[in-house]
Amino acid sequence: MPFTAISHHARGKLFLIATPLNGGWAYRIDYPYYSWAETVVRPPILRHDLGPLMAELNNLEQNSTARWRIDSSELASAAKFVDQSGWLASSKLEPQVVAGCCRREYISQRASEPAATG
């Protein structure tokens, strides 16, 4: 699985993973994954409100038989582009478009967070 190498070397807060599929792209958005064998205490992972991002991506999407959906079925999973059966589906959105949407939404959410005190 290509996403396991990314998760193993995680240095960010959210990861967009694009894999070529049937002339398009299969997508998953994951949180960092920390294996117990690598860290004694897992750092808490802040779950983001991906609802606005899913709405934006679904609005841009041209594949009417699949949808962007929030997903927590796996340890690090945040969202995926899936068909009605829940299988990864082929999106025609280019990775740089999806990454740009993810980046804008992440920056927007960070800007609305209260400033840390301490």
C-alpha positions, -999 to +999 in steps of 0.1 A: +000+000+000+016+033-010+000+052+019+019+032+045+052+046+035+038+081+037+023+074+071+055+059+083+075+091+074+047+115+085+059+151+090+026+169+086-009+171+100-029+159+070-019+139+039-034+138+004-026+105-013-033+102-050-029+069-069-035+065-107-067+045-113-086+038-146-075+070-163-082+092-133-070+093-096-080+074-065-078+096-035-076+093+003-069+120+029-052+106+060-040+118+093-005+109+105-002+074+117+020+065+147+028+029+154+031+019+191+064+003+183+078+036+172+064+058+200+055+049+235+028+076+238+009+084+207+005+122+203-031+133+200-043+139+165-066+168+160-095+158+138-105+186+114-139+195+102-137+182+067-173+189+058-166+221+039-137+204+020-159+175+011-186+199-002-161+218-023-145+187-038-179+171-046-189+204-063-158+202-085-161+165-091-172+152-125-177+116-116-214+114-107-212+078-096-188+084-067-184+110-039-159+125-015-167+112+020-154+116+054-140+083+065-128+069+098-129+032+090-091+029+093-068+042+120-054+071+100-082+076+075-098+111+073-116+111+039-117+092+006-132+094-029-154+063-031-182+047-051-216+037-037-201+005-023-174+023-004-146+013-028-120+038-039-132+053-072-115+071-101-117+109-099-109+132-128-097+160-105-060+165-109-039+161-077-028+197-077-065+208-077-073+185-048-041+195-029-050+232-034-085+227-020-070+208+010-044+235+016-070+264+014-093+246+038-065+238+063-053+274+063-088+286+067-094+264+097-061+273+112-069+310+109-102+305+127-086+287+157-081+307+189-045+317+196-026+294+219-020+309+254+006+299+278 
